[in-house]
Amino acid sequence: MKPLALDHFPQPDSNDRDSVEAALDALWDAYDESTANDAYDAFLWAVGNNHAGTYYPVVLGVLPEIEQILMNGKAWAQRAAMESLIDLGGSFAPAEGYDTYLGASVKETLLASLHSMRPRIALLANGADACAKSAIELLELIDDQTP
């Protein structure tokens, strides 16, 4: 993974300079259910507050890398990324005071990006394995949000 320019994005106060990239590395490196669950959890903490169900604008800066995981990652990495997107696009909301970034709605921008990933996600929805099940659930979320 090439270094990302994320310093200009607001992110959780608990993050250090490498928190988000370390969480993305964990997603890329997930190789079984346990490492996928740990990566999913670390990622949601790096972009927000997993317990509160919130995210910061930094989530917008990592979406291209998440899409790369969906295209080129191993199955468990893809599953962890999709499970993260299910939470971010479903029950999560912007952290208080971070509804907009550079004049645009963080939630609407996140959802538009998620919807643009639909074709890639659809390719992962074949089969009965854990990755396919996550893809099907994410597609249902996207389709439910489409007017």
Secondary structure, DSSP 8 states (H G I E B T S, - for coil): ------TTS---TT--TTHHHHHHHHHHH--SHHHHHHHHHHHHHHHEETTTTEE-THHHHHHHHHHHHHHHS-HHHHHHHHHHHHHHHTT-EE-TT-SEETTEEHHHHHHHHHHHTHHHHHHT--SSSHHHHHHHHHHHHHHHH--
